[in-house]
Amino acid sequence: MRKIRLVAILAIAVLTVSSAKAQFATGADIVSSYVWRGVPQEGTKGVPNIQPYVSYTIGGLTVGSWASSSLLGNVKEVDLYATYAFSSQLAVTLTDYNWGFASAKGYFDYSPTTDHIYEATLAYTGTEKFPISASINTMFAGADKKPSDVTKAALSTYIELGYQVTPLVKVFAGGVLGESNAYATTAAGVTNVGIKVSKSIVITDKFSLPVYGILGANPYSGAAFFVAGITL
């Protein structure tokens, strides 16, 4: 019991000392439709979604949760993630995705037939003098299975490159390296190209509303999309 109390006291002391450097954050986007890496997440309906997040950062480590829910009341997704930033440009992220709210499985079902998908991401955001971003994202465990053989892991891998044309304009292109249920592909292909334009609408002297528009296409499926968003 003494050891347990000592560990608890030390943990509280560490949290108290580090609390000045720790930071909580929360916010949300409201989007006209939910398109993820070029793939519409609610078919062709284009249902508006609210996408809230909450995060906790201490030093280079950030842990948090991100979600998406239709404004009609249907919960689409709740994800958990942890990011470690090696610098202001380079970071690695582990994400626990869960899109399985239409199934009878509970959220905390982590059995071999789980709805959860686990992904590792390495991302480079670029600099002002070299405004090129790049990321590689690989699903390494969970429900990510091959369309041709659901007993085998697909190891779905998505790579994206971006170029910051101006502080408010970015062009991007991304693709998948093989067959994947998550990206609706049976082979490698480009699934996400487009341009994102951001703007801040001044409401008052002390408040501005960030808005953005994304015009994109999925060359693999032959689809195009336009997403408008508001950041709160």
Buried (B, 14 or more C-beta within 10 A) or exposed (E): EEEEEEEEEEEEEEEEEEEEEEEEEEEBBBBBBBBBBBBBBBEEEBBBBBBBBBBBBEEEEBBBBBBBBBEEEEEBBBBBBBBBBEEEEEBEBBBBBBBBBEEEBEEEBEEEEBBBBBBBBBBBBBEEEEBEBBBBBBBBBBBBBBEEEEEEBBBBBBBBBBBBEEEEEBBBBBBBBBBBBBBBBEEBBBBBBBBBBBEEEEEEEEEEEBBBBBEBBBBBBEBEBBBEBBBE
